[in-house]
């Protein structure tokens, strides 16, 4: 009964257009009042102590800040030039460059929106000037940005690690292969699409001298994921401290080497990062309160019982969970789904013997796909604005890409080694 009330209230508030953070808080408040567990003193304590008061969550504002600095610090064109040298001569070269640059940015910022904005501002106008279909150009850039939180570092993985009390480092490692598969599928689709529409190859001087020139320009941004992941696994710093290292590193190269940032631009960058952080933390706080309510009312156990009534086969349970999260992704933003579904799904996946790290990567990939699905696909709105593309056109163009990456989602869900091989190889005790 409580689970049906929870679902009905949430859907009703979303249908009314209530912002997701307020909808989560109101649902928790209404259920707490009905069930007699409302306590005005406990609510802020839960939001703070069980939600945002977490050392690992310190990584979130720092990764956001690092991504914002790198986005505005003159690295976009450098990474585009390097990607163009590598894949520009393939049919539909700019489309291939968009995907590869998205993969590079995924290893830098950990934020899908930042990646899509940085890549889109450079490549969508360039693709449109070469007569690429505007809807395809914007949709591909959105899909490329969606790789950001899958390839380490990843803000959603940090949040999930706090909820599931699992290793951030193992989650980062687990995201590498799925992120590469995600990018490979998009590149193959882009090639087929470009061949069908006769999009041009890029005229790239494929010489050692050109390679050295573009490599020198791109090497410092490309080193960031190496420093972050390498520092974590060498024991030099923790996953949370790596976010601070990312800020210092991005600041140093953007201000002192590239000289694209001035002291006057710093307050604006800090304000942008603070706004993004405040939004995420507000959602985390209210969603934590809702999670406490639904856990107190044993809603996860009720949902699990429903799932196991349908089937007790692990692969069926995993598919059903993925379908449920994909459906939520059409209407709810990724961070809210992550915080909302993790406490509900974790008892289920643990009962079928799935490693929490494996599920953490699955739900991260799933919510990234959700950021591409209309009507609430966040990245579609970002790239449609940047490219001045009709939302219907971009929604139509994204459908085949979403279908392909859903195939990757089910592959990593049903073949655990696609996620767990690297964590088991490099993380002691896994």
N, C-alpha and C positions, 0 to 999 in steps of 0.2 A: 504493500500500500504506500509506504513512504517513498519507494523508488518511483512509482507512477506519479505521485504528487511532485516529486523533484523534477522529473522530465517534463511534465505538463506545465509547471510554473516557469521553468526556464524557456521552453518554446514559446509560451504566451508572451513573456517579457521581450524576447528577441523579436517576435512578430510585431510588437508595438514599437519597435525601434529603440528600445532602451539600450544605452551603451553597455557593452559586455561586462565591464567592471561592476557597474551598478546592478546589472541583472544578477550576477553571481552573488553579490552581497545581499540583495533583496530576497533571493531564493533561500539563502542560508538563514536570514532573519525570520522569514515567514515560517519555514519549517521548524526553527527553534521555538518560536512562539506557540505554534500548534502543538508541538510535542512537549512543551513545558520545560525546555532546557535553556531558555533565554536568560542571559545574565549580562547586563550592560557593562559590568566591570571586567568580565572574562573576555568579551569580544576583542577589545583593543589589545589585551595581553596575548591572545591567540594570534592575532594578525602580526604582532611584532615578534614575540618570543618564538613562536612555532613557524613563523613565515619568513620575515625579512631579516631577522637578527641571526644571520648565518655567515660565518667566515668565508666559506666557498662562494657565497653569493656576491662577495666583494668583487669577484672576477667580472661580473656582469657590467657594472658602470665603467670599469677600466677597459674592457674589450670594446664597449661602445665608444668610449673616448678615443681609443687607438684607431678604430675604424673610421671615425669622423676626421681625425687628423690626417690619416692616409688618404681618405677620399678627397680632402681639400688641399693636400700637400703636393700635388703634382705627379702622382705616380700612375694615374690612369693611362695617359698617353704612352708612357714608358712600357707598361705591361702590354698594351695593345700592339705596340711596335714589335715587341718580342714575340707575341703570339702570332702576329702576321708573318714574321719570318719563318716560323715553324710550320704553320698550316695554311698560309695565305695562298699557296699555289694549288691547293685542292679546289675542286669545283665548288663554287659558292664560298670563296675564300673568306669574305667578311662574316658570313654566318659561322664558319668554323672558328674564326678569331673571337667572335662573341662568346662561344661556349668555352674555349680555352682560357680566355681572359677571366670569365666567370669562375673557372676552377682556380686560377691564380688568386683572385680576390677572396675566394672561399678560405684559402689558407692564411688570409691576412686579417679580415675583420670579424668573421663569425656572425655577421648580420646579413640576412637576405636582402632587406630593404636597402642597406648601404651599398651592397654589391650591385644590385640592379640599377640603382641611381648612378653609381660611378661608371659602370660599363655602358649603360643606356645613353648617358649624356654625350658620350664619344661616338658610339657605334650606330645607334638608331639613325641619326642624321646622315652618317656615312652610307649606311645601307640604302636609305631612301634615295640618296643622290645617285646610287648605282641602279636604280629602278627595281629594288627589291620590294615585294609586297609589304606595305606598311604594317598590316596586321601580323604577318609572319615575323617581321623584324622586331616588333615590340613584344610579341609572344615569346620568341626565342630568347630575347634578352631577359624577360621575366623568368623563364625556365632556367636560364644560366644563373641568375641570381639566387634561385631556390637551392642551388647546390651549396651556398655559403654556410649554412648551419650544419651541413652533413660533413664537410671536410673540416678537420680541426684547424683552428680553435672554433668552438661552437657555444654560443650563448644558451640555446635550449638544452644542450647536454649538461651544462653546468647546473641549470635549474633542476633538471631531472635527477642529477647526482645527489642534490640536496634532499629531494623528496624520497628517493629510493635508498639513500644512505649507501651509495656505491661509489666506485672509483671514477673520478673525472678522467684520469689518464687512460684507463681502460676504454672508456666511452670514446675518447678522442681516437685511439687506435682502431676501435671497431668501426668508426665512420670512414676510414680511408678507402677501403675497397668499395663499399656502396657508393661513395662520392665519385670514385673513378668510373664505376659502372654507369652511374647517372649521366656523367659527362659523355662517356663513349656512346651511349644510346642517342643522346641529342646530336652528337656529331654525325652519326650514321644517318639519322633522319634528315639532318640538314643537307647532307650530300645527296641523298635521293631526291629531296625536294628541289634542290638547286639544279640537279641534272634535268629534272622534269621541266623546270621553268627556264632553263638555259641561263642561269646566273653566272657571271664571269669569275674566272680565277683572278687573283691579284697579281700585278706585275711586281714581283719581288726579286731583287738581286741576290741570288742564292750563292754568295761567296763567303769565304772565311773572314774577309775583312768586314763585310756587312754583319755577319753573325757576331763578331767580336764587338762591334760598335753597339748593336742593340742589346747584347748581353750585358755589357758594362753599364748601360743605362738602367737595366732591369734587375741587376743582381741583388742590390740592397733590399728592395721590397720582397723579392723571392726568398731571401734568407730568413724573413721573419718566421714563417712556419717551422723552418728548420731549427731556429733558435728556441722557439716555444716548446716544440715537441722534444727536441734534443735535450733542452735544459731540464724538462720534467723527468725524463727517463734516465738522465745521468745523475739525478739527485741534487742538482745545483739549486733548483727552486721548486716550489710546489706549483700545482696547476693554478691556484689563485695568485701566487706571486708572479707567475708567468704573464698575467694580464698587465701587471704594473711594468714589467720589463717591456711588454709590447708598446705601452704608452711612451716610455722613455725613448725606446728605439725609434718609433715613428716620429716623435717630436724632434729628435736629433737630426734625422736625415731630411725631414721636411723643412726645418728651419735653417740648419747650418750647411747642408749640402745642396739641396735643391733650391733653397731660398724662395720657396713658393708661399710660405706662411710668414706673416709679419706679426709684430706684437699687437697691432690693432685688431687682427683677426682672431686672436686667442679668446677674448671674452665671448665672441659669437660661437666659436667651436665648443667652449665649455657650456654655454647655454643650451646648444642643440643636444649635447650629450646628456645634460641634466634633465632636459625635457623627456628624452627617450627613456632614461633610467627611471624617472619618477613615474612614467606611465606603466612601465613593466612592474615596478615595485608595488604600485597601487593595486594592479591586477593580482600580483602574488599574494598580497596581504588579504584581500577580500576572498580570493579563491582558497586560501588556507583556512579561513573561517568556514567557508562552505564545506571544504573537505573534512573539517572537524565535525561539523553537523552531520554530514552523511555517514561518516565513520561511526559516530555515536549512535546513529539509528540503524547501523549495520546494513546500509544500502549496498556496499560492495559485496557482502555475502549474499544478499538477495539477487543482485545481478549475476553473480557467479553461479548461483543455483539455477537461474534461468538458462544460462549458457550450457551448463552441464546437463540440463534437461533435454536440450536440443541434441547434444552429442558429447561423449566423453573422450573423443579422439583429439589429441593435441593439435593436429594440423587443421581440423575443422574449427576448433576454438580460436586459433590464431587468425584464420581467415575471417571469422565472424568479428573479432576485435578490430581487424583492419578495416572491414567494411563500415563498422560503426564509427570509427575515427574519421574515415574518409567522408562519411555523410556529415559529421559535425564540421569538418573542414570547409564545407560549402557555406556555412553560416556563422562560424565562430573563428576568432583570430587564433593563430598558432599557439601563442603562450598560454592563453586561457584553456585551450584543449589539453595542453600538456599538464597543467596544474590540476585540471578537473578530472582527467581520465587516469592519471597515474595511480592515485590511491585506489581507484575502482578496479583497475586492470591488474595491478601488481599481485594481489592475492590469487587471481585467476591464473596468471602465467607461472607463478611459483608452484601452484598446485599441479600444473602439467609438467613441471620440471624444467622450465625455461630459465636461463640465466638472466638476471635483471639487466646486465649490460647488453645482452642480445636484444631484449625488449626495448631498452632505452634507445638503441640505434633505430629499431623498427619504428617507434613512435616519432622519433625525430624526422626520419624520412617521410613518414606519413603526414605530419603536420606541414612539412615543406611542400608536399604535393597540394595540401589544402590551401596554401597561400597562392596557388595557381588556379583554383577552381571557382568559377562564378557561383553565386552573385557577389560574394564577399572577398574574392581573391585579392589580397593586399597588393601583391606584386603586379597584378594586372592594372590596378589603378595607378601605380607608380609609373610603369613604363608607358601606359597610354597617355598620361600627362606629359611625360618627357618627349614622347614622339608625336604628340598631338594626333593620336589615333583614336578612331571611334571605338567605344568599349565593346560594341557588338562584334566588330571585326576582329579585335584581339581575342575575344572569348571564343569565336569560331576557330581561329587559328591555333589556339592552345589545346584544343581537344585531342588531336592525334598525339601530341607530346605528352599530355597527361596520361593517356592510355598506355604509352610505352613505358613511362616511368612507374606507373602502377605495376607493370610487369616486373620491373626491378624490385619494387616493394615486396611482391609475393615471392620472388626468388630469394631475397635475403631473409624473408620470414620462414621459408620452408627448408632452406639450406643453411644451417647455423654457421658452418665454417666460413661462409662469405663475410661474416661479421666477426666471429670469435677466433679465427686463426691467429691474427696478429696479437690480440690481447693475451691469448694463451702462450704465444711464443715469447712475448716480451714482458708480460706482467707476472711476477712470481705468484704462485698460489692459484692461478686460474687454470 
